[in-house]
Amino acid sequence: MGIGDEHQGRPLTHDVMARTIRELGATLDAVEIVDVHGTTFYANLLLTAPNGSHVEVDARPSDAIALAVRMDVPLFADEHVLEAAALPDFQGVRREEEEQEMERFHDFVESISPEDFD
């Protein structure tokens, strides 16, 4: 959606962010995908404020990529992120999901009482 010139009537969140950055006199210089833990990726928006100072803003990668497309800025990814994305650790992800499921089950069991079975 950010690539074409299609207008949706009301601006989407990424369009609002792009306009806000411009209206404040800042520039989005680039987007970096900087880390990955399991299946969660992390990104930064690299901004230059009107006074010339550089600011990094933590962002969801999906939002950061959508903003980069709308503002036509470079998108970078750290090497270890590319490696992890190319060869995901499915066993590690599965283990993580199983641990979370067991934790939720444990919390459920701890919260029940004999009266729950009437």
C-alpha positions as CSV (number, residue, x, y, z in Angstrom):
1,M,0.0,0.0,0.0
2,G,2.9,2.4,0.7
3,I,4.4,1.8,-2.7
4,G,1.5,2.9,-4.8
5,D,-0.3,6.2,-5.0
6,E,-3.6,4.7,-3.8
7,H,-5.4,6.8,-1.2
8,Q,-7.6,5.1,1.4
9,G,-9.6,8.2,2.3
10,R,-8.2,8.6,5.8
11,P,-4.5,8.3,6.5
12,L,-3.2,5.0,7.9
13,T,-0.9,5.0,11.0
14,H,2.3,4.8,8.9
15,D,1.1,7.8,6.8
16,V,0.4,9.8,9.9
17,M,3.9,9.0,11.3
18,A,5.6,10.0,8.0
19,R,3.7,13.2,7.9
20,T,4.5,13.9,11.6
21,I,8.2,13.4,11.0
22,R,8.1,15.8,8.0
23,E,5.9,18.4,9.7
24,L,8.3,18.5,12.7
25,G,11.2,19.2,10.4
26,A,12.9,15.9,11.1
27,T,14.1,13.4,8.5
28,L,14.0,9.6,8.6
29,D,17.4,8.6,7.4
30,A,17.1,4.8,7.5
31,V,15.5,1.9,9.1
32,E,17.6,-0.9,10.7
33,I,16.5,-4.4,11.7
34,V,18.9,-4.8,14.6
35,D,18.1,-8.0,16.4
36,V,16.0,-11.2,16.7
37,H,15.1,-13.4,19.7
38,G,13.2,-16.5,18.7
39,T,10.6,-15.2,16.4
40,T,10.6,-11.6,17.6
41,F,12.5,-9.1,15.5
42,Y,13.6,-5.6,16.6
43,A,14.1,-2.5,14.6
44,N,15.2,1.1,14.9
45,L,14.2,4.3,13.1
46,L,17.2,6.5,12.5
47,L,16.1,10.1,12.6
48,T,17.7,13.5,12.3
49,A,16.1,16.2,14.3
50,P,15.8,19.8,12.9
51,N,18.8,20.8,15.2
52,G,20.9,18.1,13.5
53,S,20.9,15.7,16.4
54,H,20.5,12.0,15.6
55,V,17.8,10.0,17.3
56,E,17.2,6.2,17.3
57,V,13.6,5.2,18.0
58,D,12.7,1.6,18.8
59,A,10.0,0.2,16.5
60,R,8.3,-2.9,15.4
61,P,10.0,-4.1,12.2
62,S,6.7,-4.3,10.3
63,D,5.9,-0.7,11.2
64,A,9.5,0.4,10.5
65,I,9.5,-1.3,7.0
66,A,6.1,0.3,6.1
67,L,7.5,3.7,7.1
68,A,10.7,3.2,5.1
69,V,8.7,2.3,2.0
70,R,6.5,5.4,2.4
71,M,9.4,7.7,3.0
72,D,11.7,6.0,0.4
73,V,14.6,5.5,2.8
74,P,17.2,2.7,3.0
75,L,16.4,-0.4,5.0
76,F,19.3,-2.3,6.6
77,A,19.5,-5.6,8.6
78,D,22.4,-6.7,10.8
79,E,24.2,-9.8,9.5
80,H,23.2,-12.0,12.4
81,V,19.5,-11.1,11.8
82,L,19.8,-12.2,8.2
83,E,21.5,-15.4,9.2
84,A,18.8,-16.1,11.8
85,A,16.0,-15.3,9.4
86,A,17.5,-17.5,6.7
87,L,18.0,-20.5,9.0
88,P,15.4,-20.2,11.8
89,D,15.9,-22.3,14.9
90,F,12.6,-24.2,14.7
91,Q,13.5,-26.5,17.5
92,G,14.3,-23.5,19.7
93,V,11.0,-21.8,18.8
94,R,9.1,-25.0,19.5
95,R,10.9,-25.4,22.9
96,E,10.0,-21.8,23.7
97,E,6.3,-22.3,22.8
98,E,6.1,-25.6,24.8
99,E,7.6,-23.8,27.9
100,Q,5.1,-21.0,27.6
101,E,2.3,-23.6,27.2
102,M,3.4,-25.5,30.3
103,E,3.7,-22.2,32.2
104,R,0.1,-21.3,31.3
105,F,-1.1,-24.8,32.2
106,H,0.7,-24.5,35.6
107,D,-0.9,-21.1,36.2
108,F,-4.3,-22.6,35.4
109,V,-3.8,-25.6,37.7
110,E,-2.7,-23.4,40.5
111,S,-5.8,-21.2,40.1
112,I,-8.4,-24.0,40.3
113,S,-10.1,-25.2,43.5
114,P,-12.4,-28.2,44.3
115,E,-15.4,-25.9,44.0
116,D,-14.7,-25.4,40.3
117,F,-15.7,-29.1,39.8
118,D,-19.2,-28.9,41.2
